């Protein structure tokens, strides 16, 4: 490299970008671009990819065209360049006609160093004509994986880039991507016709990122816990749909978290406002759709949460790459449910057969990643054609909390034999069918039901064999065919293993679907099977003392389920207490103070995480039935009429009313009771509950005898609990 150019590069690096030294391959890449060579850059998110075209664009004469599908990233990078005195502009659908004309005028005048263009804008004839007149230094194709049908974000417009650039003359091309499998890399080179390009591939290992997959069980509660662990820090939450983005953003806001939504359906001005608020730290958490893509270059994102499963490992890797771009620790959590995979499959039903098959393959890879107990880092790097040989990365849930392992020498040998005997031409599903002896039409059509390998693994199910096949792949006994990514071929290591096998251990997969329900009901029921028994006994003793002092049965103060939840969640404030099952505002005000004091002292003495870390507020309104019932009772409408209006049985209505009352809402149903019970009968039931040890209706029926019906006792219990417990 010429000394003068080298000095100029380093001077610009320092004065414009504020860095003293280049990172990784940056300097070599930039020199390749400066020399006017076609250049192919495969560099993980956060490794400084954009600098590779921004810096040479500043130094070379003319305007560099940057083709990018992300409007958000365009604005972000243009703002950054303008802030340091570099004239950068973008050309996309957000501009008015007048603004477009101004951008073109400045470009033709040679005043613009970087012009960001959306692929859709590039294909417009008037823009092609404009670019023919401009002095273009080179073209950078960002997010180049969009050119491949095997890429996670295929854009048909990208296929037209090469033909359009050909109209502009011999212009050097710089293709850049953070997420390209070997197959996608081949597609990029072929479709952009840059076979002779200088290629630079950085490691896909983001050592500062911690990867974790959690079962999608009570996901909102888990979400709140993670966000509150990072209080005041920046984070991104990815969701599957625009509706879910809005819901989760609102949910976070009502839980006192500074959050904003971001998706393509939001008005452009509001979307930009939310993006700027996130960049300027007026908002801590941005909630975005997976499909739209964020494109926000913010260095200090401390966590990325996938509330829903992404469509591919490429997408997942790119989105997690938004975390920790400053080199500090970034936490990457994905909530996983196979239901999300099924939902994504439905979205693909209108695609062509080829597109549908490709999408299915990508989803299978995503599900396999989530369910596998193998090191997450090893899986990700292998997916992108790079091997990771450390036994424990110490930066993923599978390494930090290893699953059970089993001796699998025989099973690995069976997989290699099945791949070999089927001619190294088939995918995971076919190999699995052969091993378990599943004589499908496809298997029979190749006479693979007559192979020695057919049925040798019938002692295990399909899920087991798919896991073993994937781990045989990760251990490099077999490999994927680059041209046909679903097809397995033998490696030399696999061939050697057949001749001289050795002991090998594999991990048992996660079984997330067995770990609980995916969706939360309106008010989550807390699992209190593991409540703090010491605290529960202390609360029970306090309840007995308070009840005795107030001359009330203990159950009127707080029922056992309420105290079990207190002994699970440790509420230490009035706001926490009213969210405990069976405790409303009136009951909390009436009885809560001594209980809160007891819990606060206990928490302090034992250094315990409190309810504020795990309790959540619902972002929705109360159920429509609940509001309707309360309103009708306030208007003194007969219960039979209320039930009929809501098309429910009288029995069901009583269940709803009891739930409302037990949840802490005071109800006055005297107007109804007075019609069916005289004063003496009311007093007798009332006196019973006043002196009973339990509020059980069944026990009351036994104690009071046949003189009273279950309905009468239930109604009086509601009256009693409303007057004494609230």
N, C-alpha and C positions, 0 to 999 in steps of 0.2 A: 504494500500500500504506500502510495506517495505520502511523504511526510506532511506536505501542505494540506492534503485532503484529510489525513488522519487528525491533524491539529484542528481543522475546521469542524470535523465531526464531533470531536470531544468538546470543543468550545460551544457548539450549538447544543450538545447534550446538557452542558452545565447551565448555559444562560437561558435556554428556552424551557428545558424539562427539569432542571434542578438536580440532575444526577452527576456524580463524579466519575462513575464507571459504567460500562455496559454490563448487561446480565447475559449469561449463557451464550447463545449463538448470535445475539443481536448485532454485534459489530460485523461479523462475517456476512450476515444477511443484508445489512445496510450497504456494505461494500459491493455486493452482488447487484443490488438495485442501482447503486450509483454508476456501476459499469454498464448499465443498460441491458443486463441479462434477464431472461425469464427466470423467475425465482418461485419456488414452492416451499411454503413455511407451514410446518405442523408443530404447533406450540400450544401447550395447555393454557386455559383461561387464567389470567393473572400473572403470566410470565413475561408480559411486555410486548405483545404481538403488534399492537397499533403503532408503537414507536418505530417499528421496522419499516413502515411506509411514511409515517409522518415526518421523520427527520430527513430522509432523502428528498421528500417533496419540498421541504423548506429550502434545501441547498441547490436543487436542480432548477434550471430555468423552465418556465412554463407552469402549467397547472396539472397536478396529479388528480386523476379521477378515481374516487373510491366507491366501488359498488357495494352497497350494504342493504340487507333486507330489513334492518331494524331502525325504524324511525327514531326511537328513543335514543339509540346509540349515536345516531347522526347528530342529533341536537346536543347531546352530552359532549361529544368530541369537538363539535364546532364551537360550543361555549368555551371549552377548555383552551382551544387554539386561540380564539379571539381574546381570551383573558390574558394571554402572554404575548399579544401583539402580532399574531399570525393571522392573516386574512383567510378564513375558511368559511365556506358556504355550503348549504345543502339544497338539493332540488328534489322535492317530493310532493305528495298530494296535499300536504298541510299548507302549502303556500298559495297566496292569491295570484291572479294573473300579473298584477303589477309587481309583486315581489319576485316572481319568476323572471320577468323582464329585467329587473334590476340586477339579479344574480348573473344573468347571461351577459348583460352589458359590462359588468365588472370583470367577468371571466375573459371576455374577448379583448378587454383593455389590458389583460395581463396582470391584473391586480389580485387575483385569487390564487393562492398556492395549493389549497386542497378543496376539491369540489365533490361532496358526497352525493351520490345519486342512487335512488331506489331502482331496482331492476325493472320495475314496471315503468318508471319514468324513462329509463334508458331505451326502452323499445319503442317509444313514441317517435314518429318520423320527424316532427319538428325539432326534437332534441338531438336526434342523430345529425340533422343538418347543421344545427348549432355547434355540435362538437367537432364537426368536420372543419369548421372555421377557427376553432380554438387551437392554441399551442399546447398540446398535451405532452407532459414529460413521461408518464407511464400510467398504467391502470392497475389499481389494487382491487382484487376480487376478494372481499372479506366474506367470512362464513361460507367458504367455497364448497363445503360439504352439501350445500343446498342444490348443487348441480347433479347429485347422484340420487337415483331412486332408492338406493340403499342407505342414503343419509337420513338422519332423523327429522329433517325439515325440508324435504324436497320441494323446490320451486321451479315449475316449468319455465318461467322467464329466464332462469339461469342458463338453460340450454341454448338460449339465443345470444348469449353474451359474445361468444367467439365470432359468430357471423357478423354481428354489429360492429365489433372492434375491427374486424377485417376491412370494413368500409372506411374506417378512420385512418388506415395505413399501417405501417409496421411499428406498432407501439409495444414496448416491453410489458409483460404481464407479471404481476406478483399475486399469487394465489395464497390465501391464508385461511387456516382452519384450526380450531382447538380440538375437534372431535372427529377424527377420520380413522376408520378401521382400514386395514390393508386394501380391502375391496373398494372402499370409497376413495382412497388415495389413487387407485388405478383409474377410477371413473373421472376424477378431477383432471388428471394429467391428459387422459384421452379426449375429454369433451372440451378442454381449453386448448388442446393441441400444443402442449408445452412439454413434449417428451424429452427435450434436451435441457430442461430447466435445472438450475442448481437447486438441489433439495436439501432442506435443513429440518431435521426432526429432533425436537427436544423430548426429554423424558416426560411421560404422562404422570409421573409420581408427584403429587402435591403433598409433600411431607408434613405440612402444617395443618392439613385438614383431617378431622376425625369423623369417620363414617359410622352411622348407626341406622338400623332398620328396626322399627317397633311395630308390633301388631296394632292394627287400627281399632283399638278398644278404648272407649271413652277418650277419643282423640282430642276433643276440645279441652278436657281436663289436662291431658298431657301437654297440649299446646301452651296453655296458660303457665304450667309449671316451667317449661323450657324458656318461654319469653321472660318470665319473672326472674329466672336464674341469670338472665342477661339484661337486667333492668338498666335502662338508659343507653343500651348499646344498639347498634344498627343490625337489622335482620330482614330477611325476605321469606315470605310464605307463598309457596306455589300451590295453586288449586287447579282442578280439572276444567271447571266451567266459570263463565262470567258470573252466574248466579251465586256460585259458591264463594267466589272472590268477594262479592258484595256482602254476603252473609258473614264470612269470617272477619272481614275488615270491621264490620259493625260490631260483631261479637267482641273483638279485641278492644274496640273503643269503649264499650260499656263496662269493660273490665279495667278501665283506667290505663289503657295502653295507647300511646300516640301512634295510630295506624291510619293508613290510607289505601284505597283500592287502586288498581292499575290494570286495565285491559282495553282491548281495541274498541269496545262498545261505548266507552266513556267519551264524552265530548273532548275534542283535542285539547282545548285550552285547560280544562280541568285536569286532564291526564298530565299535561306538562307542568301544571301547578303542583300536582301531587309528587311528580318526579323531582321537581326542584326542592320541595319541602323535605323530601327524603335526603337529597344530596346536601342540603343546608342544615340538616339535623333538627328541623322543626317537627319531623315525623321520625319515629324510631323504626317502625315496621311497615314495609310496603307489602301488600298482598296482590299477587299477579297471576294471570292465567299462564299455564305451561305453554299452550299453543302459541300465544302471542310473542313470548320471549321478552326479556327485560331490556337487555342491552345497556344496562346502567354500569358505568365504570366507577365504582365507589370502593376505595381501597380497604376501608375498615368495617366491612360487613362481617359481623362475628358469628352469625348463624344463618343457615338456609334450611328451611323446613319444607318438605314436600308433604302437604296435607293429603294430596291424592298422588297416586302412582304416575310417573311420567310415561310417555309413549315408547321410550327407548333408552338404552344405556347411554347413547351419545347425548341425548337431551338431558338426562340426569347428570351426567358428568359435567356438561357445560354449565348447567344451572347451579350445581354445587360449587363450581369454580368461581362463582360470584363471591364466595366467602374467602376471607383471609388473603386478599390480594396484596396486603401490606407485609405479608410474611409471618404474621402472628396467627395464633390458633384460631381456626374456624370450625364450628360444629355443624355437621350436615346430618339431619335426621329425616328419614322417610317413614311415614305411616303406611303400612302395607296391608292390603286386603285383596284377595283374589277377585273379589267383586269389582274392584276398580279395573282389573284387566278385562273382565267381561264387558264392562261399560265401554271401554275403549274399543273393544272388538265390534260393538254395535255401531260405533261411529264410522267404521270402515266398510259397512255393508254396501254402500253405493259406489265404492271404488271399482276399478277394473280388477279382473282376476289376479293379474300380476301384482298390482299395487296392494291388493288385499293379502296376498301370500307374503309379500315383503313385510307388510305391517304386522302380520301374525307372527312372523319370524322374530321381529324386533320385540314384540310383546312377550314372546316365550323367553327370550334372553333376559328381559327385565324381570319376569317372574322368577326365573332361575337364580338371578343375582340376589333377589330379596330373600328367597327361601334357603339359599345355600348357607352352610355354616363355615365355609372356607373364608380365609382372609379377604375382606372386601377389596383391599388395595391390590392384592394379587389378581383378583377377578377383573377389576377395572383395567389394569395394565395389560393383562393377557388379551382382553377384548380388543385393545388397540394395537395388538401385535408386539407388545413388549413384555418381557418376563421379569418377575419379581421373585427372588430366591430366598429372602429372609423367612425364617420359620414363623416369626411373630412381629407384625408391624407396630404393635403397641399403640395403634391409632384407629382401631375399629372395634365394634362390639364383638365380632367373632373371635378376635385375638385377645381382647380384654376379658371376655367371658366365654371360653371355649365350650363347644357342645361335645357330647360324648363321641368318642372315636371307636372304630372297629377295625379288626384285621381284615384286609381285603385283597390279599395276593391272588386268590382264586378268582374273585369277581373281576378284577382288572384284566386278568388273563382271558376270561370269557369275553369281555368287551373287545379286546384286541383281536381275538379269533373271529368274532362276529363281523367286525369291520373288514378283516382280511378275506373271509369266506364269501362276503357279499360283493367283493370286487372293489372296495373303497369308492363306492359311488352313491352311498345313501346317507340319510340324515338321522338325527337322534330318534325320531319316532319309529322309523323303520328298524333300526338296530334294536331298539327296546322291544318291538313286536317279535322280532326273531328270537331274542333271548328268553322271553316269557312263553314262547310257543303260541303266539297269537296268529292264526292262519287267516290273515286278512286277504282280501282280493288282490291287493298290491303285492303282498308277500308271495302268494301263490302264483301270481303272474310271472314272477322271476324264478319260480321253483325253489324259493328260499326255505320253504317248509320241509325240504328234503336234505337240507344242510346238517352237518354234525352239530353246528351251533344252535340249531332250532330247538328251543325248549330247554336248553341246558340251565337256564336261570329261572325255571318256573316256580321255584321255591320262594321267590320274592315278587312283589307287585311292580307295576309300571313305574310308580313314583320312585321306588328304590333304585331301579335300573337307570332311570334318567339321571338321577343324582350321581350314580357311579360313573356313567358315561361322561358327564360334565367334569367330574373330578379326574377321570382318566385323561381328559383333554387338558385340564389345568396342569396336570403333572407331566405333560408333554409326551405321553405314550402314543397319542394320536393328535392330529392337527386338522384345522379347517382348510378346505380348498379355497384359495383366495378368489377364484373366479366364481365359485358356487359356495358361498359362505355356510350353507346348511349341511354340506357334504363333508364326511370325515375321511381322512387318509392316515395311513400309518407313518410314524416317524422312525428314524433309525433306532431311537431309544425303545420304541414299542416292539420293533423286530427283534432287538437284542433281548428284550424281556421274555419273549416267547421261547427263546433258546435257553436263557439262564434267568428264570424268575427269582425274585427276592421279596422279602416281607415288606408290605406297605400298609399304612393306616390311612383310612378315609374318615370324614366326619359325617355324622347323621344330620340331615337337613332339619331346619326349623319346621314346626307344624303350626304356623300362626293361626290357621282357621280353627284350631282346637283351643286357642287361648282366650276365647271370649267373644262377645257380640261386637259387631263393628260399630253400629250407630247408637248414639245416646238417645234416651227418651227425653222429653222436655225438661224434667228435673232428674238429674242423674241420681240413681240409688247408689250410695257408697257401700262398698264391700266392707262390712264390719266384723267379718269372721275373725279378723286378727286385731281386734281392738285392744287397747291398753287396759288389761284387767285390773291393774293396780289403781289406775285413775278411775276406772268404772266403779270399783268398790268405794273409793273416796267420794265420788259423786252420789252414789246410792246412800251412803251414810249421811251426807249433807241433805239430800232430798228428804230423808226420814226426819231429820231435825227441823227443817223448814216446814214440813207438813204438820208436824206436831205443834210447832209454834203457831201456825195459822189455822190449826184445827181442821185440816183437810186430809183426805186420803193421799198417800204419796204419789199415786199415778196421775193425780190432777196437776201436780207440779210439772213433772216431765215423765213421759213414759219410757220404758226400757230401751226401745229402738232409738229414741232421741239421745239418750245418754250413751248408748253404744257408739253412736256417730260422733258425739262429743269426744269420746275416748279414742276415736280414730283420727279426727281432724283437728282437735285442740283449738277450738274457737277462743280468741282472747279479746274480742271486741263485740260490741252490740251488732255491728254489720255482719260479722262472721256468724254470730249466734242465730240470727233470724233466718239464715240459710240452712240451718240444721233441720232435718226432717221433723215435722210435728211441732216446730217452734215458729210462731208468727211474731209480729211486732208487739202485740198486746201481752202475750205470754212472756216474751223476753223482757219487757219493761216491768212486768209484775213480779217475776221470779228470778230473772237472770243475774242480777248483780253478784250475789254470793258465789254462784257457780262460775262466773267469769273470773272472779278473784282467785278462786281455788285453782282453776285451770292455768291462769297466768303464773301463779306461784310455782305450780308443778312443772310448767314448761321451762321456767327460768332455772329451777333447780336441776332439771334433767337435760337441758340444752336440746330442746325438741323443735322441729320444724312445725310451724303453726298453720292454722286453716287458711290464712291469707295466701299461702303458697299453692293450695290445692283446690279451694272452693272457687266455683265460677258463677258468674251471673249470666242468666239467659239473655241473649240479645233479642229474643222474640217476646211477644206479649204473652199474658196468661192465656190458657186455653179458652177458646170461644165458648165452650160449654160452661166453664167455670164462671166467666164474666156474666154470661146470660142468666145462669141460675141465681147468682148473687143479686143481680138487678131485679129479677122476678120476685125473689123473696122480699127484697126491700119494698116492692110494690104490693106485697101481701097477696100474691097470686096463689091459688090452690096448687098443691104439689102435683095432683093428677093432671092438671091443665099444663103445668110446666113440662111434665114428662111427655104428654101428648104432642105438644108443640115441637119438642126436640126429637120426636119419633123414638122414644126410649121407654122401656118398661118402668113401672113405679119402683120396682126393686132396684133397677139400675140407677134411677135417680137418687134413691136413698144412699146407694154406694157413693155416688158423686158428692152428695151433701156431706156425708161422713168424712170423705177425703178432704174436702174443703175445710171442714171444722178441725180435723186432726192436723191439717197443714198450718193452722194458726189463725184462721179467719173466724171472727165472731159472727154468728148467724142468729137472728131473732125469728123463730118460727112459732112464737106463742099464738099468733092469730090462727094458725092451723091446728095446733095441739088443742086449743080451747074448744074446737068444734068436735073433737073425737074423745077427749078425756075430761071428766069432771075434776074439780079442784082436789077432792080427797084422793082420787086415784093418782093424780099427778104428784101430790105430796108424798104418797107412799113410795112411789118409784124414786122420787127425788131423795127421800131419806135413805133409801137403800144405797144409792150411789155415793151419798155423803159418808157412809160408814163402811162401804165395801173396800176390800183390799185390791180389787181389780175392776176395770171398767168393761170386762168381757160380757158381751150380750148373752152368750151361752150359759155362763155361770149365773147371770141374773135370772134367766129363765128357770133354772133349777131352783134357785133360792126363793123366787117369788111365786112359783107354782103355775098352775094352768090358768090362773085368774087373769093373767096379762098375756097379750100376744107379742110376738117378736117385733112387729111393727111399732107397737106402743112403746116398748122398751128402747128401741133404737131411736125413736123420736125424742124421748125424754133424755136419753144419753146425750144427744146433740144439744138439747136445751141446757142440760147440766154442765157439759164441757164448755159451752159458749159463755156461760155466766161465771163459772169458777176458774176455768183454766186460761181464759183470755182477758 
